[in-house]
Amino acid sequence: MTDKQIRLEVTYALPDQQALMEVVVEQGATVEQAIKASGILRRFEHIDLANSKVGIWYKTCKLDDQPKEGDRIAIYRPLIADPKEVRRRRAEKAKQEGRADKVTGGRVNSLKRKAPEQGSD
């Protein structure tokens, strides 16, 4: 490695398989160039960089951004479910099961507990 090169990591994960690959690229290389140099696209041939989101240290970025020494580039899979829709369905199910409470958000209300009885003086 020369002074004009940087060391990076490129990562991608499936539910049953993960990869973390180290790569050395010229300083000034783009995220896309680093991903291609890592060889991860040969290992996971289904990855389509034109349609995949990428990030540096899990913060989304563009393919033409320039990573720095030690950065980790992640290639993200497309979401299979809309997170808002999943939360909405979970809340609806809780309502149907009687577990939802608008006031407490479903938590046990400590005020509903029976107060200890006071003894007579």
C-alpha positions in Angstrom: 0.0 0.0 0.0 1.4 3.4 -0.9 0.6 6.9 0.5 -1.8 7.4 -2.4 -3.9 4.3 -1.5 -6.6 3.8 1.1 -7.9 0.7 2.7 -11.7 0.2 2.9 -14.2 -2.5 3.7 -17.2 -3.4 1.5 -20.1 -5.3 3.0 -23.3 -7.0 1.9 -25.7 -9.3 3.7 -28.5 -11.7 2.8 -30.5 -13.4 5.5 -28.4 -16.5 5.3 -25.1 -15.2 3.9 -22.9 -12.2 4.7 -19.7 -10.8 3.2 -17.1 -8.3 4.5 -14.4 -7.7 2.0 -11.3 -5.6 2.4 -10.0 -3.6 -0.6 -7.2 -1.2 -1.3 -8.0 1.6 -3.8 -6.3 4.7 -5.0 -7.1 7.8 -2.9 -9.9 9.7 -4.7 -11.6 6.5 -5.9 -15.4 6.6 -5.8 -17.7 4.3 -3.8 -18.6 2.5 -7.0 -15.0 2.0 -7.9 -14.3 0.5 -4.5 -17.3 -1.8 -4.7 -16.2 -3.1 -8.1 -12.5 -3.5 -7.0 -13.6 -5.5 -3.9 -14.9 -8.4 -6.1 -18.2 -8.5 -4.2 -20.2 -8.1 -7.4 -18.7 -11.4 -8.7 -19.7 -13.1 -5.4 -23.2 -11.7 -5.4 -24.1 -11.5 -9.1 -27.7 -10.4 -8.4 -26.6 -7.0 -7.0 -27.5 -4.2 -9.4 -25.7 -1.1 -8.3 -27.9 1.1 -10.6 -30.9 0.2 -8.4 -29.2 -0.5 -5.0 -28.7 2.0 -2.2 -25.3 2.2 -0.7 -23.9 3.8 2.4 -20.7 4.7 4.2 -20.8 3.6 7.8 -24.5 2.9 7.3 -25.4 6.4 6.3 -26.6 6.5 2.7 -24.4 8.1 0.1 -24.0 8.3 -3.7 -21.9 6.0 -5.9 -19.7 8.9 -6.9 -18.9 9.9 -3.3 -15.3 9.5 -2.2 -14.7 7.3 0.8 -11.8 7.9 3.3 -9.2 5.6 4.8 -10.9 3.0 7.0 -14.5 3.6 5.8 -16.9 0.7 5.5 -19.2 0.7 2.4 -22.4 -1.1 2.7 -24.6 -2.3 -0.2 -28.3 -2.4 0.9 -30.9 -4.9 -0.1 -34.3 -3.5 -1.1 -36.9 -3.5 1.6 -39.4 -6.4 1.3 -42.0 -4.6 3.5 -42.9 -1.0 4.2 -41.9 -0.4 7.9 -44.9 2.0 8.4 -47.3 -0.6 7.1 -45.8 -3.3 9.4 -46.2 -1.0 12.4 -49.8 -0.1 11.4 -50.7 -3.8 11.2 -49.0 -4.5 14.5 -51.0 -1.7 16.2 -54.3 -2.9 14.6 -53.6 -6.4 15.9 -52.9 -5.1 19.4 -56.3 -3.2 19.3 -58.1 -6.3 18.3 -56.5 -8.3 21.1 -57.3 -5.6 23.7 -53.6 -4.9 24.3 -53.7 -1.3 23.0 -54.6 1.6 25.3 -54.7 5.2 23.9 -53.7 6.7 27.2 -50.8 4.4 28.2 -49.8 3.1 24.8 -50.6 -0.4 25.9 -48.4 -0.3 29.0 -49.7 -1.3 32.4 -51.0 1.7 34.2 -49.5 1.8 37.7 -52.5 3.9 38.9 -54.8 1.0 38.2 -53.0 -1.1 40.8 -54.8 -1.4 44.1 -53.4 1.0 46.7 -52.3 -0.6 50.0 -55.0 -0.4 52.6 -54.3 1.9 55.5 -54.6 0.6 58.9 -56.8 2.3 61.6 -55.2 4.4 64.2 
